[in-house]
Amino acid sequence: MRNFLTPEQIRPLKHLQFESDQLHSYIVRACAKKEIHLALERKQKWLSSYFSSELLNGYTHPNLEINWIGEKIGYGVFAKAPIAKGKLIGEYLGIVRQRRWWMKQTDDSYAFQYPTASWRSIYIDAERDGNITRFINHGSKPNLETMALLAGGMLHIALISI
């Protein structure tokens, strides 16, 4: 039986946090490179502009709640009412870390690869720090898509309703 953290045990975040100032500086430099801008698809560029304010202000869709599912899955996020297609649900938040071979690996259940084109293995760790998106589970009929969007000079992992 897994030991699931309750929503109250998660340190709430409104924005990405970084394990070090050096990593933050690296991410800012990597996101400023022309390759990142060229790699974004047309839809990503448009949605980056459209959702920029929400991403920079720590928006999370107000129509969500966390409920216990069961011992196998733990907690999950549910909409209290239908959400239209194309709405921002929120940003996947946590501590941005660099994976190092000598460090204990985090529980990958709450790790999301940070989308920089780099030899570095950088990920968002939401095991103990994050927001409601940390409790979103996979499903056989997905109703969200994740997309890397550029806002405030940094990439953000946005969850958008489909």
Solvent accessible surface area in square Angstrom, and as a share of the most:
residue,aa,sasa,rsa
1,M,204,0.91
2,R,114,0.41
3,N,143,0.73
4,F,26,0.11
5,L,25,0.13
6,T,43,0.25
7,P,37,0.23
8,E,150,0.67
9,Q,104,0.46
10,I,12,0.06
11,R,125,0.45
12,P,112,0.71
13,L,14,0.07
14,K,127,0.54
15,H,80,0.36
16,L,16,0.08
17,Q,69,0.31
18,F,44,0.18
19,E,55,0.25
20,S,39,0.25
21,D,118,0.61
22,Q,139,0.62
23,L,6,0.03
24,H,71,0.32
25,S,48,0.31
26,Y,36,0.14
27,I,0,0.00
28,V,60,0.35
29,R,138,0.51
30,A,11,0.09
31,C,1,0.00
32,A,71,0.55
33,K,116,0.49
34,K,142,0.60
35,E,107,0.48
36,I,14,0.07
37,H,73,0.33
38,L,124,0.62
39,A,78,0.61
40,L,18,0.09
41,E,119,0.53
42,R,216,0.79
43,K,103,0.44
44,Q,27,0.12
45,K,97,0.41
46,W,152,0.53
47,L,13,0.06
48,S,8,0.05
49,S,88,0.57
50,Y,128,0.49
51,F,10,0.04
52,S,30,0.19
53,S,68,0.44
54,E,57,0.25
55,L,3,0.02
56,L,79,0.40
57,N,100,0.51
58,G,12,0.11
59,Y,78,0.30
60,T,45,0.26
61,H,30,0.14
62,P,103,0.65
63,N,28,0.14
64,L,22,0.11
65,E,69,0.31
66,I,48,0.25
67,N,59,0.30
68,W,116,0.41
69,I,74,0.38
70,G,21,0.20
71,E,97,0.44
72,K,183,0.78
73,I,83,0.42
74,G,0,0.00
75,Y,42,0.16
76,G,1,0.01
77,V,27,0.16
78,F,90,0.37
79,A,50,0.39
80,K,120,0.51
81,A,50,0.39
82,P,134,0.84
83,I,41,0.21
84,A,61,0.47
85,K,164,0.69
86,G,34,0.32
87,K,96,0.41
88,L,6,0.03
89,I,4,0.02
90,G,0,0.00
91,E,8,0.04
92,Y,20,0.08
93,L,3,0.02
94,G,0,0.00
95,I,15,0.08
96,V,0,0.00
97,R,66,0.24
98,Q,32,0.14
99,R,67,0.24
100,R,71,0.26
101,W,220,0.77
102,W,160,0.56
103,M,82,0.36
104,K,182,0.77
105,Q,88,0.39
106,T,18,0.11
107,D,54,0.28
108,D,90,0.47
109,S,66,0.42
110,Y,33,0.13
111,A,26,0.20
112,F,63,0.26
113,Q,100,0.44
114,Y,2,0.01
115,P,45,0.28
116,T,19,0.11
117,A,93,0.72
118,S,38,0.24
119,W,213,0.75
120,R,66,0.24
121,S,42,0.27
122,I,1,0.00
123,Y,14,0.05
124,I,0,0.00
125,D,13,0.07
126,A,0,0.00
127,E,46,0.21
128,R,140,0.51
129,D,19,0.10
130,G,0,0.00
131,N,24,0.12
132,I,31,0.16
133,T,2,0.01
134,R,9,0.03
135,F,12,0.05
136,I,47,0.24
137,N,64,0.33
138,H,191,0.85
139,G,50,0.48
140,S,116,0.75
141,K,179,0.76
142,P,95,0.60
143,N,107,0.55
144,L,38,0.19
145,E,50,0.22
146,T,69,0.40
147,M,23,0.10
148,A,18,0.14
149,L,0,0.00
150,L,28,0.14
151,A,4,0.03
152,G,60,0.58
153,G,43,0.41
154,M,22,0.10
155,L,4,0.02
156,H,14,0.06
157,I,5,0.03
158,A,0,0.00
159,L,11,0.06
160,I,4,0.02
161,S,8,0.05
162,I,92,0.47
